[in-house]
Amino acid sequence: AQAAPTETAWGAGALIAVLCNLVNNLPAGLIAGAAVQAAHVPEKVAGAVLIGVDIGPNLSVTGSLATILWLTAIRREGQDVSFWRFLKLGLLVMPPPSCWRSPASSSCPEGDPTVNAALLYPFILVAGALQALGNSMNAQLRGRLVNPWLAASVSFLPIVFVFATLFLVMPTPLPTLESLGNMPWYAPLGGVAGAVAVFGGLAFIDKVGAGPFNGLTLTANILASLAMDSFGLFGLQGGGFRVMPWLGGALMAVGVVFIARTTADKGGETKDEGHGLNPRLLYPFIVVAGILQAVGVVWNAQLRGALINPWLAATVSFLPVVFVFVLVFLVRPTPLPTKQDVSGVRWWMPLAGITGAVAVFGGLLFVDKVGAGAFNGLLITANLLTSVALDHFGWVGMKQVKAGPSRLGGAALMIAGIVLISIF
């Protein structure tokens, strides 16, 4: 596909820019440089990665060591710039030069118009890790804001703002009447379909337990993705029934069960038993939420194909979600958080939606190139492995649950499963 290098360049630059602000640009740059050199990516993709490492860290104070040293120096002089103030300015000044200087925005001819799908795997893995981080941040935000509809609105509003701003900065290319005419009616509902799982987590995870909820959701997700790939549903190219990918899906399902079984008891010890089966009536809804999550990824990819501009597609995808959450909150505004609850909201909690939205944007760009099964398999594997790490170390305010044999064995099965799906 002629557009593959350009789309890969946009995705690579954006993901590396986000990664720099999470782990600092020094380790992110070293990892990205090694990956680019080993994979022999096209010049346009390598240039976008370089721009992401160079300009992306200007988004937040954690982006580069130079910024941290600069803040330390001015504080000695009695001046102070808070993280939030820096981030607000970074959101305004960082994206425009990144997009303007990015090789993906140029019209220069590209020597190699094709990109091996395997080159996209590292970016999908990063998106899955960020999705897990976003889920944990959302859980903390829900606990502070009390009302799940309010928490969902606060989480999704920054996403629409960021994508709408990027579309205003980069309004081209625009869709044609022909591309709009070929768009399926359900394509704009991809964001709503995916948001069902987000709402399910906000509303029901405390009733059925995190283990059963994630296990049911993710298992339904990967099996639905394999079905869409096999039977060519929703416009995907049907590959027919193949034994090895389905065997990989079965391994992933078993791995999810092993990971989900391990929960924390009141004393902080771990034990291999579930949260109980009640209320079982919620289980069918959770399975449907996992299926819709997989379907939403495919619908978003079709929306991207029809609207051409990825920023416009992302805005259209998330806008109905925000409208629904805000509307329901206005209808059901109680319970409301107290002043003490609001004071406990950390600066990073409202960024949960943006962190998780990287996975949605990755789906917009990559799912039609690697397939729904491989994309969701990589995403889910990175998601669960990151979740295991978050639980094991108790990061982002999560209750500490040590990674015992059950979780590590489940992780190994997940990796084996995605290898089968990706290769065959």
HELIX and SHEET records of a PDB file:
HELIX    1   1 ALA A    4  VAL A   23  1                                  20    
HELIX    2   2 ASN A   25  ALA A   39  1                                  15    
HELIX    3   3 GLU A   43  ILE A   55  1                                  13    
HELIX    4   4 GLY A   56  LEU A   59  5                                   4    
HELIX    5   5 LEU A   65  ARG A   76  1                                  12    
HELIX    6   6 PHE A   83  VAL A   93  1                                  11    
HELIX    7   7 PRO A   95  ARG A  101  1                                   7    
HELIX    8   8 PRO A  103  SER A  105  5                                   3    
HELIX    9   9 ALA A  117  LEU A  120  5                                   4    
HELIX   10  10 TYR A  121  LEU A  145  1                                  25    
HELIX   11  11 PRO A  148  VAL A  169  1                                  22    
HELIX   12  12 LEU A  177  GLY A  181  1                                   5    
HELIX   13  13 ALA A  187  LEU A  189  5                                   3    
HELIX   14  14 GLY A  190  VAL A  208  1                                  19    
HELIX   15  15 ALA A  210  PHE A  231  1                                  22    
HELIX   16  16 LEU A  233  GLY A  235  5                                   3    
HELIX   17  17 VAL A  243  ARG A  261  1                                  19    
HELIX   18  18 ARG A  280  LEU A  282  5                                   3    
HELIX   19  19 TYR A  283  LEU A  307  1                                  25    
HELIX   20  20 PRO A  310  VAL A  331  1                                  22    
HELIX   21  21 LYS A  339  SER A  343  1                                   5    
HELIX   22  22 MET A  349  LEU A  351  5                                   3    
HELIX   23  23 ALA A  352  VAL A  370  1                                  19    
HELIX   24  24 ALA A  372  PHE A  393  1                                  22    
HELIX   25  25 TRP A  395  GLY A  397  5                                   3    
HELIX   26  26 PRO A  405  ILE A  423  1                                  19    
SHEET    1   A 2 THR A 262  ALA A 264  0                                        
SHEET    2   A 2 THR A 270  ASP A 272 -1                                        
END                                                                             
